[in-house]
Amino acid sequence: MTNHLKPDRINEIENCNARHCLSQENPVQEEFMLRAYSQNHYSNKEDFLAAILPFIGEGLLLDLHSEMIDKYGMPKLGTSRVSYVSKKVVFKVPISQDGFKYNDFELSLLSSNIEGGAVYGHTRLAKPMGIDVIAMEIIERAEIEDIESRLGSVPDWIYEIDMGQVGFNSKGVLKAYDYADILDRLY
């Protein structure tokens, strides 16, 4: 996967994982991470782009985020990626080196659904502006009560998914829609 971060930004980001790079020295980054954890999404394009600028620098990736906002609206925040929702798919666009790593990992899990194990959302590679991002089928978040009501029981695998990021796709199949944290647990 090509990451499209400036080389000097790659080293800085590798040494300062976006999820752990909180400091009083950079209140914009700190505010972004706090917003991501609390799912307090930006409503203004300029504020969002200013918030991710310290993570990715100026360049093609910042331009991609600007174009995605114009086409799909404001993104849902994550700590290493943000999501833009189209009518058919969710685009996961990196805002850090880890974001590219997680996209690559999620793509690698396409064929790894194991009997009785986690079922992952269908994902494919997309290349808007030549930048590798992933496009995932839309999955509507479901709470434990909803899952139990619809399925009669709650599969054990959902407890392995970070923050219960599971839900139902358009065909009513329960799937995980964000499972990059599995990579952190494996390595």
C-alpha positions as CSV (number, residue, x, y, z in Angstrom):
1,M,0.0,0.0,0.0
2,T,1.2,3.5,-0.8
3,N,0.9,5.9,2.0
4,H,1.3,9.4,0.4
5,L,2.7,11.0,3.5
6,K,5.7,13.2,3.2
7,P,8.9,11.3,4.2
8,D,9.6,13.7,7.1
9,R,6.1,13.1,8.4
10,I,6.4,9.3,8.2
11,N,9.3,9.3,10.6
12,E,7.6,11.7,13.0
13,I,4.4,9.7,12.9
14,E,6.2,6.4,13.4
15,N,7.8,7.8,16.5
16,C,4.5,9.3,17.7
17,N,1.6,7.0,17.1
18,A,-1.5,9.2,16.5
19,R,-3.4,7.5,19.3
20,H,-0.7,8.2,21.8
21,C,0.6,11.6,20.7
22,L,-1.2,13.8,23.1
23,S,0.6,16.7,24.6
24,Q,0.0,20.2,25.8
25,E,2.5,21.3,23.1
26,N,-0.1,20.5,20.4
27,P,-3.6,21.3,21.6
28,V,-5.1,20.7,18.1
29,Q,-3.9,17.1,18.0
30,E,-5.0,16.6,21.6
31,E,-8.5,18.0,20.8
32,F,-8.7,15.7,17.7
33,M,-7.9,12.6,19.8
34,L,-10.4,13.6,22.5
35,R,-13.1,14.2,19.8
36,A,-12.3,10.8,18.2
37,Y,-12.6,8.9,21.5
38,S,-15.9,10.6,22.4
39,Q,-17.2,10.5,18.8
40,N,-17.6,14.3,18.8
41,H,-17.4,14.8,15.0
42,Y,-16.4,18.0,13.4
43,S,-19.1,20.0,11.6
44,N,-16.8,22.4,9.8
45,K,-14.5,21.4,6.9
46,E,-11.8,24.0,7.8
47,D,-11.7,23.0,11.4
48,F,-11.3,19.3,10.5
49,L,-8.6,19.9,7.9
50,A,-6.7,22.1,10.4
51,A,-7.0,19.4,13.0
52,I,-5.5,16.6,10.7
53,L,-2.8,18.9,9.2
54,P,-0.3,18.2,12.1
55,F,-0.8,14.4,11.5
56,I,-0.4,14.3,7.7
57,G,1.1,17.6,6.6
58,E,0.2,19.4,3.4
59,G,-0.1,17.4,0.2
60,L,-2.1,14.8,-1.7
61,L,-3.6,13.1,1.4
62,L,-4.9,16.4,2.7
63,D,-6.3,17.2,-0.7
64,L,-8.0,13.8,-0.7
65,H,-9.7,14.6,2.6
66,S,-10.9,17.9,1.3
67,E,-12.4,16.3,-1.8
68,M,-14.0,13.5,0.2
69,I,-15.7,16.1,2.4
70,D,-17.0,17.9,-0.7
71,K,-18.4,14.7,-2.1
72,Y,-19.6,12.8,1.0
73,G,-19.8,15.3,3.9
74,M,-18.0,15.5,7.1
75,P,-16.2,12.3,8.2
76,K,-16.7,10.1,11.3
77,L,-13.6,10.3,13.5
78,G,-11.3,7.5,14.4
79,T,-7.9,7.7,16.0
80,S,-5.8,6.7,12.9
81,R,-8.4,6.9,10.1
82,V,-11.7,8.7,9.4
83,S,-14.7,7.4,7.6
84,Y,-16.6,9.0,4.8
85,V,-20.0,7.4,4.1
86,S,-21.3,7.1,0.5
87,K,-24.7,5.6,-0.5
88,K,-23.1,2.1,-0.8
89,V,-19.8,2.0,1.1
90,V,-17.8,3.5,3.9
91,F,-14.4,4.8,2.8
92,K,-11.7,4.5,5.6
93,V,-9.1,7.2,4.9
94,P,-5.9,7.3,6.9
95,I,-4.8,10.3,9.0
96,S,-1.6,8.6,10.3
97,Q,0.9,6.0,9.4
98,D,-1.1,3.6,11.6
99,G,-4.1,4.3,9.4
100,F,-2.3,2.9,6.4
101,K,-1.2,-0.1,8.4
102,Y,-4.7,-0.8,9.7
103,N,-6.2,-0.5,6.2
104,D,-3.7,-3.0,4.9
105,F,-4.4,-5.3,7.8
106,E,-8.2,-5.1,7.3
107,L,-7.8,-5.9,3.6
108,S,-5.8,-9.0,4.5
109,L,-8.6,-10.3,6.6
110,L,-11.0,-10.6,3.6
111,S,-10.9,-14.3,3.4
112,S,-10.3,-15.1,7.1
113,N,-13.8,-15.5,8.4
114,I,-13.6,-18.7,10.4
115,E,-16.6,-20.9,11.5
116,G,-17.7,-19.6,14.8
117,G,-15.3,-16.6,14.7
118,A,-15.7,-13.0,13.8
119,V,-17.4,-12.1,10.6
120,Y,-15.7,-9.1,9.0
121,G,-17.4,-6.5,6.8
122,H,-16.7,-7.0,3.0
123,T,-13.8,-4.7,2.2
124,R,-12.0,-3.8,-1.1
125,L,-9.2,-1.6,-2.1
126,A,-10.2,1.8,-3.5
127,K,-7.7,4.4,-4.9
128,P,-9.3,7.9,-5.0
129,M,-6.7,10.3,-6.3
130,G,-4.3,7.3,-6.5
131,I,-4.2,6.9,-2.7
132,D,-4.9,3.5,-1.2
133,V,-7.9,3.5,1.0
134,I,-10.5,0.8,1.8
135,A,-14.1,0.8,0.9
136,M,-16.2,-1.3,3.3
137,E,-19.9,-2.4,3.0
138,I,-22.1,-0.2,5.1
139,I,-22.8,-1.8,8.5
140,E,-25.3,-0.3,10.9
141,R,-24.0,-0.4,14.5
142,A,-26.0,-2.7,16.8
143,E,-26.1,-2.8,20.6
144,I,-26.0,-6.1,22.5
145,E,-29.7,-5.9,23.1
146,D,-30.4,-5.5,19.4
147,I,-28.2,-8.4,18.5
148,E,-29.8,-10.7,21.0
149,S,-33.3,-9.6,19.9
150,R,-32.5,-10.3,16.2
151,L,-30.4,-13.4,16.6
152,G,-31.7,-15.0,19.8
153,S,-28.2,-14.9,21.3
154,V,-25.0,-12.9,21.2
155,P,-22.0,-14.6,19.4
156,D,-18.9,-14.8,21.6
157,W,-16.7,-13.2,18.9
158,I,-18.2,-9.8,19.2
159,Y,-16.5,-9.3,22.6
160,E,-13.2,-9.5,20.8
161,I,-14.0,-6.5,18.7
162,D,-12.8,-3.1,20.1
163,M,-15.6,-1.0,21.6
164,G,-18.2,-3.4,20.2
165,Q,-17.9,-2.0,16.7
166,V,-20.3,-4.6,15.2
167,G,-23.6,-4.3,13.4
168,F,-25.8,-5.6,10.6
169,N,-25.3,-5.2,6.9
170,S,-28.1,-4.6,4.4
171,K,-28.7,-8.4,4.3
172,G,-29.1,-8.7,8.1
173,V,-25.7,-10.4,8.7
174,L,-23.9,-9.5,11.9
175,K,-20.4,-8.3,11.1
176,A,-17.5,-6.4,12.6
177,Y,-16.9,-3.0,10.9
178,D,-13.7,-1.9,12.6
179,Y,-11.2,-4.6,13.6
180,A,-7.8,-2.9,13.2
181,D,-7.2,-3.1,17.0
182,I,-6.8,-6.9,16.5
183,L,-3.5,-6.1,14.8
184,D,-2.3,-4.3,17.9
185,R,-3.1,-7.3,20.0
186,L,-1.4,-9.7,17.7
187,Y,1.9,-7.8,17.5
